[in-house]
Amino acid sequence: MCLAVPVEVVAVADGVARVNVGCSETFCAVDAVPGVRTGDYILMHAGHAIAVVDVREAEETLRLLKEAYCAEGSQEVLRSGPESDGSG
């Protein structure tokens, strides 16, 4: 199953956005979604923006994802990110 997650755009330059993903930042190609600006929330899938989303929709989706992960006992994933080895 594929999952696109809402991320907040921190900066945009030359078709690439720096985005806030939980407690870290990464880069996302935004050339397929015209008009992306700093402060927007976008849906990111595999390093590419697929849509700009409403702030309230993004916040609700993030809340639901956090609730689902916490219900499964995966709080560590949300705190440390996918590269965590689980030690801290």
N, C-alpha and C positions, 0 to 999 in steps of 0.2 A: 504494500500500500504506500502511496506517495502522500506527503504532507507538506503543505505550504504554511508557513508561519508568519504572523504579522511582526514586522520589525520597524523601528523608528529610524528615519533617515537623519544622520548627523551632519553629513556634508555630501555634496554632489559635484563631480568634475569629470568632464570628458566621457560621459556615458557610464560612469561607475559611481556608486554611492557607498559611503562608509555608513554602516548601520549598527544600531545598538541591538544586540541579541542577548537578552537576559543581563548577565553581569559582564559581558565582554562586547567587543566590536569586531566586525568583519567587513568584507566588501561584497557588493552585489551589483551585477550588471543591470542597468536600468534603461538601456537604449531601446528596448522593446515597449517601454511604457513612457510615452512622452509627457513632459511637464512635471516630472518628479522634482520636489523641492525639499530643502532642509525643513525638518519638522513634520513632514508627511509620514504616514504609516503605509507601508507597502506589504504585499504578500510576497514572500521570498520562497522560491523552491529551487533547490540545487544551485544556489548562487545567482539566480536570475529573478528579477522582479516580474510578477505576472499581473499585478493590478495595484492601484492605489486604493486604500480602504479608509473608511470613516474612522476617526479616532475612537468613538464609542464602540464601534464594531471590533476594532483591534483590541481594545482593552477588555471587552467581554470575552473574546476568543482566548486571549492570554490568561484571563482568570479561569476559564474552563479548562484549559490545558494544565494549568498549575493544579487545579482541583483534581483532575484525573491522575496526574503523576503522583500527587501526594496520597491519593486514595490507594494507589498501587504500591506505596512504600518507596517511591523513587524520588524523594525530595532532593537527594544528592545530585541527581541529574540536572535539576533546575538551578541549584546553587552553583555547581562547579562546571557545568557544560558537558558536552559529549566526550571530550578528551580526558575527562577525569578518570583516574585509575581507581576511584572509590575510596582512597585513603584520606581524603580530607577536604 
